Amino acid sequence: MKKTQLTDEAICQLITTTLPKSARKRPVTPSMDLRTDLGVDSIGLMSIVFLLEQEAGVDVFSHVQEFISAERVSDIIGIVRQNREAAEL
Protein backbone atom coordinates (compact mmCIF):
# COMPACT_ATOMS: atom_id res chain seq x y z
CA MET A 1 0.00 0.00 0.00
CA LYS A 2 1.42 3.40 -1.01
CA LYS A 3 1.75 6.16 1.55
CA THR A 4 1.77 9.36 -0.44
CA GLN A 5 1.48 12.61 1.50
CA LEU A 6 -1.47 14.30 -0.14
CA THR A 7 -2.29 17.98 0.06
CA ASP A 8 -5.90 19.14 0.28
CA GLU A 9 -5.70 20.08 -3.39
CA ALA A 10 -4.38 16.63 -4.32
CA ILE A 11 -7.24 14.97 -2.42
CA CYS A 12 -9.71 17.18 -4.31
CA GLN A 13 -8.04 16.12 -7.58
CA LEU A 14 -8.33 12.44 -6.63
CA ILE A 15 -12.01 12.90 -5.85
CA THR A 16 -12.44 14.56 -9.25
CA THR A 17 -11.06 11.45 -10.98
CA THR A 18 -13.81 9.32 -9.45
CA LEU A 19 -16.64 11.55 -10.66
CA PRO A 20 -18.59 11.00 -13.87
CA LYS A 21 -17.43 13.27 -16.69
CA SER A 22 -20.62 15.30 -16.44
CA ALA A 23 -19.71 16.26 -12.84
CA ARG A 24 -16.15 17.36 -13.69
CA LYS A 25 -17.18 20.72 -15.14
CA ARG A 26 -15.79 22.70 -12.21
CA PRO A 27 -12.93 22.07 -9.79
CA VAL A 28 -13.68 20.18 -6.61
CA THR A 29 -13.16 22.31 -3.49
CA PRO A 30 -13.21 21.37 0.22
CA SER A 31 -16.46 23.27 0.79
CA MET A 32 -18.43 21.21 -1.74
CA ASP A 33 -21.16 18.84 -0.62
CA LEU A 34 -20.42 15.31 -1.79
CA ARG A 35 -24.01 14.46 -2.66
CA THR A 36 -25.59 17.77 -3.61
CA ASP A 37 -22.70 19.48 -5.43
CA LEU A 38 -20.88 16.44 -6.80
CA GLY A 39 -23.64 13.82 -7.06
CA VAL A 40 -21.61 11.23 -5.12
CA ASP A 41 -23.71 8.19 -4.24
CA SER A 42 -22.69 5.20 -2.11
CA ILE A 43 -20.82 3.58 -5.01
CA GLY A 44 -19.04 6.85 -5.76
CA LEU A 45 -18.06 7.16 -2.12
CA MET A 46 -16.63 3.64 -2.22
CA SER A 47 -14.57 4.64 -5.27
CA ILE A 48 -13.21 7.67 -3.41
CA VAL A 49 -12.41 5.61 -0.33
CA PHE A 50 -10.59 2.86 -2.20
CA LEU A 51 -8.60 5.38 -4.24
CA LEU A 52 -7.52 7.10 -1.02
CA GLU A 53 -6.52 3.72 0.37
CA GLN A 54 -4.34 3.08 -2.67
CA GLU A 55 -2.83 6.54 -3.01
CA ALA A 56 -2.48 7.66 0.60
CA GLY A 57 -2.49 4.42 2.54
CA VAL A 58 -5.64 5.40 4.41
CA ASP A 59 -6.79 2.64 6.76
CA VAL A 60 -10.30 2.33 5.34
CA PHE A 61 -11.53 -0.36 7.69
CA SER A 62 -10.77 1.73 10.78
CA HIS A 63 -12.66 4.71 9.35
CA VAL A 64 -15.70 3.20 7.67
CA GLN A 65 -18.23 5.05 9.81
CA GLU A 66 -16.49 8.39 9.27
CA PHE A 67 -16.50 7.91 5.50
CA ILE A 68 -20.18 6.94 5.54
CA SER A 69 -20.98 10.05 7.58
CA ALA A 70 -18.94 12.39 5.37
CA GLU A 71 -21.06 15.14 3.85
CA ARG A 72 -18.46 17.50 2.42
CA VAL A 73 -15.13 17.15 0.67
CA SER A 74 -13.60 18.76 3.78
CA ASP A 75 -14.86 15.79 5.82
CA ILE A 76 -12.92 13.42 3.56
CA ILE A 77 -9.83 15.63 3.88
CA GLY A 78 -10.22 15.55 7.67
CA ILE A 79 -10.36 11.74 7.72
CA VAL A 80 -7.19 11.54 5.63
CA ARG A 81 -5.40 14.02 7.94
CA GLN A 82 -6.56 12.14 11.03
CA ASN A 83 -5.32 8.88 9.54
CA ARG A 84 -1.92 10.41 8.76
CA GLU A 85 -1.56 11.75 12.29
CA ALA A 86 -2.42 8.37 13.80
CA ALA A 87 0.08 6.64 11.52
CA GLU A 88 2.84 9.02 12.61
CA LEU A 89 2.38 8.22 16.32
Backbone as numpy.savetxt, mean C-alpha at the origin, in Angstrom:
# Nx Ny Nz CAx CAy CAz Cx Cy Cz
12.61 -12.64 0.27 11.78 -11.46 0.27 12.66 -10.22 0.27
12.45 -9.31 -0.66 13.20 -8.06 -0.74 12.88 -7.18 0.45
13.80 -6.30 0.79 13.53 -5.30 1.81 14.00 -3.97 1.29
13.25 -3.39 0.40 13.56 -2.10 -0.17 12.98 -1.02 0.72
13.77 0.01 1.01 13.26 1.15 1.77 12.46 2.02 0.81
11.19 2.09 1.03 10.32 2.84 0.13 9.92 4.18 0.74
9.99 5.21 -0.08 9.49 6.52 0.33 7.97 6.53 0.17
7.34 7.55 0.71 5.88 7.68 0.55 5.53 7.75 -0.94
6.33 8.49 -1.68 6.09 8.62 -3.12 6.22 7.27 -3.83
7.21 6.49 -3.43 7.40 5.17 -4.05 6.24 4.24 -3.73
5.71 4.33 -2.51 4.55 3.52 -2.15 3.34 3.93 -3.00
3.17 5.23 -3.18 2.07 5.72 -4.04 2.24 5.20 -5.46
3.47 5.18 -5.96 3.74 4.66 -7.31 3.41 3.17 -7.40
3.77 2.41 -6.37 3.45 0.98 -6.36 1.94 0.76 -6.38
1.23 1.56 -5.60 -0.23 1.44 -5.58 -0.78 1.75 -6.97
-0.22 2.75 -7.63 -0.66 3.10 -8.98 -0.55 1.91 -9.93
0.52 1.13 -9.80 0.72 -0.01 -10.72 -0.32 -1.09 -10.54
-1.01 -1.11 -9.41 -2.03 -2.14 -9.18 -3.41 -1.71 -9.66
-3.55 -0.44 -10.00 -4.86 0.09 -10.40 -5.16 -0.20 -11.86
-6.44 -0.33 -12.19 -6.80 -0.46 -13.60 -6.38 0.79 -14.35
-6.10 0.66 -15.62 -5.65 1.81 -16.42 -6.59 2.99 -16.34
-7.87 2.74 -16.23 -8.84 3.84 -16.17 -8.69 4.66 -14.89
-8.10 4.09 -13.84 -7.93 4.80 -12.57 -6.56 5.48 -12.46
-5.73 5.34 -13.47 -4.37 5.90 -13.43 -4.28 7.29 -14.05
-5.38 7.96 -14.19 -5.40 9.26 -14.87 -4.71 10.36 -14.09
-4.66 10.23 -12.78 -4.00 11.24 -11.95 -3.09 10.53 -10.95
-2.09 11.24 -10.47 -1.15 10.61 -9.53 -1.82 10.25 -8.20
-1.41 9.14 -7.65 -1.90 8.72 -6.34 -1.18 9.54 -5.28
-1.94 10.07 -4.32 -1.37 10.85 -3.22 -1.82 10.23 -1.89
-1.08 10.49 -0.82 -1.42 9.92 0.49 -2.83 10.27 0.98
-3.36 11.40 0.57 -4.68 11.81 1.06 -5.85 11.13 0.34
-5.57 10.38 -0.69 -6.65 9.75 -1.47 -7.30 8.59 -0.72
-8.61 8.49 -0.90 -9.38 7.39 -0.35 -9.22 6.18 -1.28
-8.88 5.04 -0.70 -8.64 3.85 -1.52 -9.87 3.45 -2.33
-11.02 3.47 -1.71 -12.22 3.00 -2.39 -12.88 4.08 -3.24
-13.09 5.25 -2.64 -13.81 6.31 -3.35 -12.98 6.93 -4.47
-11.75 7.34 -4.17 -10.92 8.02 -5.16 -10.27 7.07 -6.16
-9.87 5.88 -5.68 -9.10 4.98 -6.53 -9.87 3.75 -6.98
-11.05 3.51 -6.40 -11.85 2.36 -6.79 -11.26 1.02 -6.38
-10.46 1.02 -5.31 -9.83 -0.23 -4.85 -10.89 -1.09 -4.15
-11.03 -2.31 -4.62 -11.93 -3.27 -3.97 -11.06 -4.26 -3.19
-11.66 -5.31 -2.67 -10.91 -6.26 -1.85 -9.80 -6.96 -2.65
-10.06 -7.25 -3.89 -9.04 -7.88 -4.74 -7.92 -6.89 -5.03
-8.27 -5.64 -5.28 -7.26 -4.61 -5.49 -6.40 -4.40 -4.27
-7.03 -4.45 -3.09 -6.28 -4.30 -1.85 -5.31 -5.46 -1.68
-5.74 -6.65 -2.02 -4.84 -7.82 -1.95 -3.65 -7.63 -2.88
-3.88 -7.08 -4.06 -2.79 -6.82 -5.00 -1.79 -5.84 -4.41
-2.30 -4.79 -3.78 -1.43 -3.79 -3.15 -0.61 -4.44 -2.04
-1.28 -5.21 -1.20 -0.63 -5.85 -0.06 0.48 -6.80 -0.51
0.18 -7.64 -1.49 1.19 -8.60 -1.94 2.36 -7.92 -2.64
2.09 -6.83 -3.35 3.18 -6.08 -3.97 4.08 -5.46 -2.90
3.47 -4.92 -1.85 4.26 -4.36 -0.75 5.08 -5.44 -0.04
4.52 -6.62 0.04 5.26 -7.74 0.64 6.50 -8.05 -0.20
6.33 -8.08 -1.51 7.44 -8.38 -2.41 8.48 -7.28 -2.43
8.05 -6.04 -2.54 8.96 -4.92 -2.75 9.57 -4.36 -1.46
8.83 -4.42 -0.36 9.30 -3.80 0.87 9.49 -4.79 2.01
9.15 -6.05 1.76 9.30 -7.04 2.81 8.31 -6.87 3.94
7.16 -6.26 3.65 6.14 -6.06 4.68 5.61 -7.41 5.13
5.53 -7.59 6.44 4.99 -8.82 7.02 3.47 -8.75 6.96
2.92 -9.24 5.88 1.48 -9.13 5.61 0.65 -9.84 6.68
1.05 -11.03 7.04 0.25 -11.82 7.96 0.11 -11.18 9.33
1.09 -10.40 9.76 1.02 -9.73 11.05 0.19 -8.45 10.99
-0.18 -8.01 9.78 -0.88 -6.74 9.62 -2.17 -6.86 8.81
-2.73 -8.05 8.75 -3.92 -8.26 7.94 -5.05 -7.32 8.34
-5.33 -7.24 9.63 -6.45 -6.41 10.08 -6.23 -4.94 9.75
-4.99 -4.47 9.87 -4.71 -3.07 9.54 -4.94 -2.80 8.06
-4.50 -3.73 7.21 -4.72 -3.55 5.77 -6.21 -3.56 5.44
-6.96 -4.45 6.05 -8.39 -4.52 5.80 -9.08 -3.23 6.23
-8.60 -2.63 7.32 -9.19 -1.41 7.85 -8.73 -0.14 7.14
-7.71 -0.25 6.31 -7.16 0.94 5.63 -8.22 1.60 4.76
-8.33 2.92 4.92 -9.28 3.68 4.12 -8.58 4.61 3.14
-7.41 5.08 3.51 -6.68 6.04 2.68 -5.30 5.49 2.33
-4.71 6.06 1.32 -3.35 5.69 0.94 -2.41 5.93 2.12
-2.65 7.00 2.88 -1.82 7.30 4.05 -1.88 6.18 5.09
-2.99 5.47 5.17 -3.08 4.33 6.09 -2.12 3.22 5.66
-2.06 2.97 4.36 -1.14 1.97 3.83 0.31 2.39 4.11
0.61 3.65 3.88 1.95 4.17 4.15 2.29 3.98 5.63
1.35 4.25 6.51 1.56 4.09 7.94 1.86 2.64 8.33
1.18 1.70 7.71 1.42 0.29 7.99 2.83 -0.09 7.56
3.25 0.38 6.39 4.60 0.08 5.90 5.64 0.67 6.85
5.45 1.92 7.27 6.39 2.56 8.21 6.46 1.79 9.52
5.30 1.42 10.04 5.23 0.68 11.30 5.96 -0.65 11.18
5.80 -1.30 10.05 6.46 -2.58 9.81 7.97 -2.40 9.75
8.42 -1.33 9.11 9.86 -1.05 9.03 10.46 -0.82 10.41
9.74 -0.02 11.21 10.22 0.29 12.56 10.33 -0.97 13.41
9.35 -1.85 13.31 9.36 -3.09 14.07 10.51 -3.98 13.62
10.79 -3.98 12.33 11.86 -4.81 11.79 13.25 -4.32 12.22
13.34 -3.02 12.48 14.62 -2.44 12.88 14.94 -2.66 14.35
13.94 -3.03 15.15 14.17 -3.24 16.59 14.90 -4.52 16.88
